[in-house]
């Protein structure tokens, strides 16, 4: 037969695991992309943290804090692509 201390430890372990699972799910949900936008044929997204990313274009990795920065980076990328200075 199990002692009360063992029962309490199992209960606390289950509670910690449940809280950890909820926290991981919330973190995954917060990282999801939202609000797709399109600029000059390039799709970018606003995350739930109010940053912008361009996941579909190699060479535009990272995050941007304003749409103006994204547009500037896309313009620069397309200009370099026209001049064949960027790998396609």
N, C-alpha and C positions, 0 to 999 in steps of 0.2 A: 504494500500500500504506500502511496505517495504522501509525503508530508505537506503541510500547508505551505512551507517555504518553497518547495519544488513547484507546487501549483502556482504560487505567486510569481515565481521566476518565469515559468512558461507563459503565463498571462502577459507579463511585462515584455517578454521577447516577442510575442505575437503583436502587441500594441506597437512596439518599435518597428517591426517589419511592415505593418500596415501604414504607419505614418511615413516611413521611407518610400513605400510604393506610391503613396499619394503625392509626396513631394517630387518624386521622379516624373510622375505623370504630369504634374503642373509645370515642371520645367520643360518637358517635351512639348506641351501645348503652347507655352509661351514662345518657344523658338520657331513655331510654325510661321510660314510666310503668309502674309495677308496683303490685301489691296494691290493687286497687280496693275501696273501702269505700262504704257508703251510710249517710247520716244524714238522717232526716226527708224522704226522697225525693230528696235531692241526692247525687249521686255525686261522690266525691273520690278522689284517688289518692296513694299514697306513692311518691315517686321513689326511685331507687337511692341518692340522696344523703341519704335520710332526712328529706326535707321533704315537705310535703303541698300539693297544688294542687287547685283546683276549676276545671277547664278549660271545663266546659259551661255555666257561669253567668256572664253578663256582670254585672260589678259585684263579683265576688269574685276579681279578678285578683291575682296575686302568689303568694307561697309562705308557708306556715305551718310552724312548727317542731314543734308538738305537735297531736295530735288535739283537745285541749281548745280550742285557738285556732280550729281549723276549725269545731268545733261552735258556739262562741260567734259566729263570723262568720256561719254559716248561720242560727242562731237570729235574730240581729239583722237579717239580710237578709230572712228570711221575715216577721218582724214588720213591717218597713218595707214589704214587698210587700203585706201584708194591709191596711195603711193607705193604699195607693196612693201611697206616697212614693218608689217605685223604678220606673223604666221596666221594662216586661215584655218 
